[in-house]
């Protein structure tokens, strides 16, 4: 009697199992995770905790202008911004949207904390990206050029946040960017194996929540400073911004700038 093993059909080699560290998707996801911390996250921390925080206090306009002037006059500032800020942000955002598109959100069907965190990370990333695009466009490509007129920086931001709708958009963008980065630190630490174990990761998550509140607190304080300080207290700043906006309105009305 023939054994069962002798009559069984030969099994061909199947698909090899996925292994960590192989394939371009693994590399892209690692780069996506890393770019969210450095340089994108570092830029966010500098922007909120250092640059914008100089606007707080009685000497806010002058201190903020000095900070803008310092950043604008860094060596090779164009290349620093291009390769240190804009290209990393663009890669992180676009690949993040790709991950979001390829994912399958199931927070409603399976309302676990991990699913809600995943969903929140996707949405806050999208909101933060739109906020960054808007903020960059209005600050860099409309109105007075702050690289040439850093003294107008405080007034230019102030005129943005004085409008209720734009102020609320700033608040939402600030909260979204702060949460996306703070929780991104936890994801980075977990994915890269820096912090392992349930207890350690829970402690890190609590620290990330505290960091999120610190970022929001500093951002809200700077927004309050921009909104609460009267324009009349900074006449040179107001004059530069007002004249620039007036010229822009005249250009739009007559089709050519007024000489």
Protein Blocks (a to p, Z undefined) as FASTA:
>chain_A
ZZfklmpccdddddddddehiajklmmmmmmmmmmmmmmlmmmmmmmmmmmmmmgcjklm
mmmmmmmmmmmmgghklmmmmmmmmmmmmmmmmmmmmmmmmpccfklmmmcfklmmmmmm
mmmmmmmmmmmmmmmmmmmmgcjdfklmmmlmmmmmmmmmmpmklmmmmmmmmmmmmmmm
mmmmmmmmmmnomagcjklmmmmmmmmmmmmmmmmmmmmmmmmmmmmpcfklmmmlmmmm
mmmmmmmmmmmmnopacZZ
